[in-house]
């Protein structure tokens, strides 16, 4: 995610200054207790990774790239948008196979975070059903007052063993509020939502990621990739753009039905409205650009395809068979989703940053509250590889706070963005310089391929650069890795 860049220099060398104008109450990554699931709810501390650590260093990289786990969740989503574009009625069906025993399922209700609710957004769960469902409840978990809460906790009537499977169906309603920089919004021409359904909050090998939502548009979630299918029923005549690539499959009078599939998605975004649409291929990836009248959509499409190629040269093949980008108008930034970008600023800086997130977050996941640098520092680093390094590299490296802090340890918004985005990207550039570009790029490419479709940890980065001690020292000096 990126928002509100400062001055952007007209050449390929650009100053990457990030500031967020909204006040942020940053989330704490702590365990909470709910009913019978307390003993099985874990704190957000990663278990030691046993695989694929032999493949993390500069040799022995996986070839081909690692595949998504065969027992990953399966999620089917049905969204129906009201005629006025302000209400989404939804049903979510989840088939879940944990890798450790559980007796509850935990879902994040992202739309109930305070800043989103202030803008008129919100989500309300109606019913939860399934053969193993005993009951369900909610935790406040940083949600706005007056909402059901920030977490939906579904209690099972049995202990589900590791490798066992349970199926759950959730009915919900999502309200879309003001047209601002947020994951949710609507105006007279466009409706959009990302993380608009109860988000399965599971970190494989660790447990439930049940930290508070936080009073911020910034991400704090950890979610596994899932085999995901999406169906959107929208008023007839409107275009639909979404994760997995949208195709119209039926028209029924006043409504059209659209569907998509994504084999490994951590989350889903959808946009519906009066949009101009253009599409072209970037190698094996179908790229779709959608925007309001007046946007130079063909130029933006060409630049998107070009940027994919530039990033592939460093990080390997684009992770998805589709990429959809929807322009939300000038609202100041962008939000990444698997194979989907909500673009509220069509500048090249924001576009490249969000495309880079397809590798760092979409494919190589992270716990965004505990280890935010694992996606944001790498995405900002990718900008510099494409657009040129920041002018104040030494100044950024000299910032006092450690890059590896969890979000809740930053006392101000500026500290968070200056450290995680600014210092974090400068740290990676400096590590590349001291290790040698070829060796660093090869080690990072190995990391990307070996950790594909997993949730990475700082220990995985340390393993990836184990044969490059000079680079490790830079990361340690910057506080991203322990000494």
KEVO-745895 format. One record per residue (C-alpha): x, z, y. Coordinates in steps of 0.25 Angstrom, whole numbers, padded with zeros to 4 digits, always signed. Example, Ala and Ser with C-alpha at 12.3 -4.5 7.8 and 13.67 -1.06 7.14 Angstrom:
2
+0049+0031-0018;+0055+0029-0004;
This chain:
483
+0000+0000+0000;+0005-0003+0014;-0001+0000+0028;+0002-0002+0042;+0016-0008+0043;+0023-0007+0056;+0030-0018+0063;+0032-0030+0054;+0044-0039+0058;+0042-0054+0058;+0053-0057+0049;+0055-0055+0034;+0062-0042+0038;+0051-0032+0041;+0050-0017+0044;+0042-0010+0034;+0035+0001+0042;+0023+0007+0036;+0014+0017+0042;+0000+0022+0038;-0010+0026+0049;-0019+0034+0040;-0017+0048+0038;-0013+0052+0024;-0015+0064+0016;-0006+0061+0004;-0009+0064-0010;-0003+0075-0019;+0000+0071-0033;-0004+0083-0040;-0013+0086-0053;-0027+0091-0051;-0036+0098-0061;-0049+0093-0065;-0057+0099-0076;-0052+0097-0090;-0042+0087-0086;-0033+0096-0079;-0023+0098-0090;-0022+0083-0092;-0021+0079-0077;-0006+0078-0073;+0002+0079-0060;+0007+0066-0055;+0021+0068-0061;+0025+0056-0070;+0029+0059-0084;+0043+0054-0088;+0043+0039-0091;+0048+0036-0105;+0045+0021-0104;+0050+0011-0099;+0062+0018-0094;+0072+0011-0102;+0067-0002-0095;+0068+0004-0081;+0083+0001-0078;+0090-0012-0074;+0090-0017-0089;+0080-0017-0100;+0068-0021-0091;+0055-0025-0097;+0053-0040-0099;+0042-0043-0097;+0037-0033-0087;+0030-0021-0093;+0015-0023-0096;+0003-0014-0093;+0000-0003-0104;-0009-0008-0114;-0017+0005-0113;-0019+0004-0098;-0033+0008-0093;-0044-0003-0092;-0052-0002-0079;-0065-0011-0077;-0070-0010-0062;-0083-0015-0057;-0085-0016-0042;-0098-0020-0035;-0097-0022-0020;-0110-0019-0012;-0115-0030-0003;-0110-0023+0010;-0096-0022+0004;-0096-0007+0006;-0099-0001-0008;-0092-0004-0022;-0100+0001-0034;-0090+0002-0046;-0088+0004-0060;-0075+0007-0067;-0072+0007-0082;-0059+0013-0086;-0053+0013-0100;-0042+0023-0100;-0031+0026-0110;-0022+0038-0105;-0007+0040-0110;-0009+0055-0111;-0021+0064-0114;-0032+0065-0103;-0046+0071-0103;-0050+0065-0089;-0048+0053-0081;-0045+0053-0066;-0048+0042-0056;-0044+0041-0041;-0056+0039-0031;-0047+0032-0020;-0058+0028-0011;-0061+0043-0009;-0048+0046-0001;-0050+0051+0013;-0046+0039+0021;-0054+0030+0013;-0066+0039+0014;-0064+0040+0029;-0066+0025+0029;-0079+0025+0022;-0074+0022+0008;-0076+0031-0005;-0079+0031-0020;-0089+0038-0028;-0090+0039-0043;-0104+0038-0049;-0102+0040-0064;-0091+0041-0074;-0094+0038-0089;-0087+0036-0102;-0087+0041-0116;-0077+0051-0114;-0081+0055-0100;-0086+0070-0099;-0087+0071-0084;-0081+0067-0071;-0077+0074-0058;-0069+0072-0045;-0057+0078-0038;-0056+0078-0023;-0041+0074-0024;-0039+0070-0009;-0053+0063-0008;-0061+0063+0005;-0071+0074+0006;-0085+0069+0002;-0080+0060-0009;-0081+0063-0024;-0066+0065-0024;-0052+0058-0026;-0052+0059-0041;-0062+0056-0052;-0060+0064-0064;-0067+0059-0077;-0066+0070-0088;-0066+0066-0102;-0073+0073-0114;-0061+0072-0122;-0046+0072-0121;-0042+0058-0121;-0028+0057-0128;-0017+0048-0124;-0020+0034-0129;-0035+0037-0129;-0045+0029-0121;-0057+0032-0113;-0067+0024-0105;-0073+0028-0092;-0083+0021-0082;-0084+0025-0067;-0095+0021-0058;-0092+0022-0043;-0095+0018-0029;-0085+0014-0018;-0088+0014-0003;-0080+0004+0006;-0078+0009+0020;-0071+0005+0032;-0063-0008+0033;-0049-0001+0035;-0036+0000+0028;-0040+0006+0015;-0042+0002+0000;-0057+0002+0003;-0065-0005+0014;-0075-0015+0018;-0080-0023+0030;-0090-0034+0033;-0081-0044+0025;-0073-0037+0015;-0073-0025+0005;-0061-0020-0002;-0057-0008-0012;-0045-0004-0019;-0044+0008-0028;-0059+0008-0026;-0062+0013-0040;-0059+0026-0047;-0044+0024-0050;-0038+0029-0063;-0028+0039-0059;-0019+0039-0072;-0004+0038-0072;+0001+0035-0086;+0010+0045-0092;+0007+0055-0081;-0008+0057-0080;-0019+0057-0069;-0014+0054-0055;-0024+0063-0048;-0017+0065-0034;-0026+0066-0022;-0031+0053-0015;-0024+0056-0002;-0029+0053+0012;-0022+0039+0013;-0024+0025+0009;-0010+0027+0002;-0010+0027-0013;-0008+0039-0022;-0013+0034-0035;-0008+0032-0049;-0016+0023-0058;-0012+0015-0071;-0014+0000-0072;-0026-0004-0079;-0032-0016-0085;-0043-0018-0074;-0055-0027-0073;-0063-0028-0060;-0077-0033-0057;-0082-0034-0043;-0096-0038-0039;-0097-0042-0024;-0107-0048-0015;-0107-0063-0017;-0098-0072-0009;-0087-0062-0007;-0073-0063-0012;-0067-0053-0021;-0052-0050-0022;-0047-0039-0032;-0037-0034-0041;-0035-0044-0053;-0040-0056-0045;-0055-0058-0043;-0063-0069-0049;-0078-0071-0047;-0085-0070-0060;-0100-0070-0057;-0110-0072-0045;-0123-0065-0046;-0131-0068-0034;-0127-0059-0023;-0114-0054-0030;-0102-0060-0036;-0094-0053-0048;-0078-0054-0047;-0069-0049-0058;-0054-0047-0060;-0044-0041-0070;-0031-0034-0068;-0023-0031-0081;-0015-0019-0074;-0021-0013-0061;-0019+0001-0056;-0031-0001-0046;-0040-0012-0040;-0044-0018-0027;-0055-0027-0023;-0059-0034-0010;-0072-0041-0008;-0076-0049+0004;-0077-0062+0013;-0063-0067+0010;-0055-0079+0010;-0047-0081-0003;-0035-0089-0007;-0027-0088-0020;-0014-0094-0026;-0004-0091-0037;+0009-0083-0036;+0015-0087-0049;+0006-0080-0059;-0002-0072-0049;-0015-0077-0043;-0014-0072-0028;-0027-0071-0020;-0028-0068-0005;-0041-0065+0001;-0043-0062+0016;-0053-0063+0028;-0055-0076+0036;-0043-0078+0045;-0032-0073+0036;-0022-0083+0033;-0024-0081+0018;-0016-0093+0013;-0004-0088+0020;-0006-0074+0015;-0008-0079+0001;+0005-0087+0001;+0013-0075+0006;+0007-0067-0005;+0012-0077-0015;+0025-0077-0009;+0027-0062-0008;+0023-0061-0023;+0035-0070-0026;+0044-0063-0017;+0041-0050-0024;+0041-0055-0038;+0056-0059-0036;+0059-0044-0035;+0049-0037-0044;+0045-0048-0054;+0032-0055-0057;+0019-0051-0049;+0012-0041-0057;-0002-0047-0057;-0009-0060-0060;-0017-0059-0047;-0015-0054-0033;-0026-0052-0023;-0024-0049-0008;-0035-0047+0001;-0034-0046+0016;-0042-0034+0022;-0039-0038+0036;-0029-0031+0045;-0030-0016+0041;-0015-0013+0040;-0009-0014+0026;-0012-0017+0011;-0016-0010-0002;-0011-0014-0015;-0018-0015-0028;-0015-0022-0041;-0015-0037-0039;-0023-0034-0026;-0019-0031-0011;-0028-0026+0000;-0021-0032+0012;-0024-0026+0025;-0012-0032+0032;-0008-0046+0028;+0006-0044+0033;+0018-0048+0024;+0023-0034+0023;+0010-0029+0018;+0007-0040+0009;+0021-0039+0002;+0020-0024+0001;+0007-0025-0006;+0011-0036-0016;+0023-0028-0020;+0014-0017-0024;+0009-0026-0035;+0022-0022-0042;+0024-0008-0036;+0010-0001-0039;+0002-0012-0045;+0012-0015-0057;+0022-0003-0056;+0013+0008-0052;+0016+0022-0047;+0009+0035-0043;+0007+0031-0029;+0005+0046-0024;+0017+0051-0032;+0027+0040-0030;+0022+0031-0019;+0036+0024-0017;+0035+0018-0031;+0025+0007-0025;+0026+0008-0010;+0041+0009-0008;+0043-0003-0018;+0032-0011-0012;+0039-0009+0002;+0052-0012-0004;+0046-0025-0009;+0042-0029+0005;+0057-0028+0009;+0061-0037-0002;+0052-0047+0003;+0051-0045+0018;+0065-0039+0021;+0070-0025+0022;+0066-0015+0032;+0074-0014+0045;+0076+0001+0044;+0080+0002+0029;+0090+0013+0032;+0080+0021+0041;+0070+0021+0030;+0080+0026+0019;+0083+0037+0028;+0069+0043+0029;+0069+0057+0024;+0058+0058+0014;+0059+0054-0001;+0053+0041-0005;+0048+0047-0018;+0039+0057-0012;+0024+0057-0017;+0014+0053-0006;+0009+0068-0004;+0023+0072+0000;+0024+0064+0013;+0018+0072+0025;+0015+0059+0033;+0011+0045+0032;+0023+0040+0039;+0032+0048+0030;+0026+0042+0017;+0026+0027+0022;+0040+0028+0028;+0046+0035+0016;+0039+0028+0004;+0038+0014+0010;+0049+0014+0020;+0060+0022+0014;+0055+0019+0000;+0057+0004+0002;+0070+0006+0009;+0075+0014-0002;+0072+0003-0012;+0079-0007-0003;+0091+0002-0002;+0092+0004-0017;+0091-0011-0020;+0103-0013-0010;+0112-0003-0016;+0109-0007-0031;+0110-0022-0028;+0097-0030-0027;+0098-0037-0040;+0100-0024-0048;+0089-0017-0040;+0079-0028-0041;+0081-0029-0056;+0079-0014-0058;+0067-0014-0050;+0061-0026-0057;+0064-0019-0070;+0056-0007-0065;+0044-0015-0061;+0044-0022-0074;+0045-0009-0082;+0036-0001-0074;+0025-0012-0073;+0011-0006-0074;+0016+0008-0075;+0016+0019-0065;+0031+0020-0061;+0038+0033-0057;+0051+0036-0049;+0058+0038-0062;+0055+0024-0066;+0062+0019-0053;+0074+0028-0056;+0074+0022-0070;+0073+0008-0065;+0085+0010-0056;+0093+0019-0065;+0104+0008-0066;+0105+0007-0051;+0110+0021-0047;+0113+0016-0032;+0098+0012-0031;+0094+0025-0037;+0102+0033-0027;+0094+0026-0016;+0081+0030-0022;+0085+0044-0024;+0091+0045-0010;+0077+0040-0005;+0070+0051-0013;+0063+0041-0022;+0070+0046-0034;+0075+0059-0038;+0091+0061-0038;
